[in-house]
Amino acid sequence: MGVPLLSVQNLSKHYDLGNNWFGGAQRWLKAVVDVSFDIARGETLSLVGESGCGKSTVGRAIAGLHSVTAGQVLLNGVAIGSPEAKVGGHWHRKIQVIFQDPYSSLNPRMRVRDIIAEPLRNFGMARTSGELEARVNRLIDLVRLPRDSGDRFPHEFSGGQRQRIGIARALAPEPELIICDEAVSALDVSVKAQIVNLLGELRHELGLSLLFISHDLAIVDHITDRVAVMYLGRIVEIGTRAELFETPKHPYTRALLSAVPVVDAHMRRERLLLKGELPSPLSPPSGCTFRTRCPLAEARCGTETPALLSLGGKQMAACHLLHSQNLNA
Ligand code: SF4
């Protein structure tokens, strides 16, 4: 395999919360801990997990919206933020983000035409006003909005149409990777499906790679090639769509999937219930951070952090039990 489009290597993001009120020890919030994955050209990888698991922080770090505490992110083999990337690669043009709430990310005082044209102007991607207009019109067509949309303001559109405007703006600088950060979470079910279909079509038409961040596994199933499951800042399982949806291995993945409604009775999974609440990332459990909710936890889980190891194929998981089963198989 050649150089992946995106390579995230041992990425960590810790927030310094200072001392507590009583002058105690420095407190750190470890939002992301030692996360690694690659995305190939044209591939979609989904990052899933409960709210607060660190998946959006990973997305924002890749987009350069957050500094990182440790590790690095490479685009086409070049570390983003490095002098080399700034000179030759315009990495900030090649990675674009679609946010959850398109309304708050669209300037209400700008016409749609100007919203879409803004990144084209910023990156000097049109030499004449005629070229600029042609590019904006093509983007409006690409996201399947009526041509006269350009003359209107964001408040004149529905939520789904506003997300299409956000997608057009993200596509304007001709990115190679789009990070969809809960991009369809705020939409109604039918509109959600339309936007996911649109993203899938655009990905094929334009050869894009997607990092699809979502807590909604039912939606992820429709768009992804691979899935990475996060829990308290770490990846606990990663694999192809088929591996994760058909043979989930980590107890957390199995619990998440067992809660997804399935129409086909043959596909129904045994319900695996999690114990208790998600622990605070300020004081994560020792050893395997999932142990306080894991129905299969054993003594070793409290003292040793499981490594993310291969289970065969492209599937990897971080669980002592799975690896001892693998060794004994
Ligand atoms: Fe459960 Fe232990 Fe596996 Fe963690 S390492 S998922 S606590 S069995």
Boltz pocket constraint, residues with backbone or C-beta under 6 A from the ligand:
constraints:
  - pocket:
      binder: B
      contacts: [[A, 250], [A, 251], [A, 252], [A, 288], [A, 289], [A, 290], [A, 291], [A, 292], [A, 294], [A, 295], [A, 296], [A, 297], [A, 298], [A, 301], [A, 306], [A, 318], [A, 319], [A, 320], [A, 321], [A, 322]]
      max_distance: 6.0
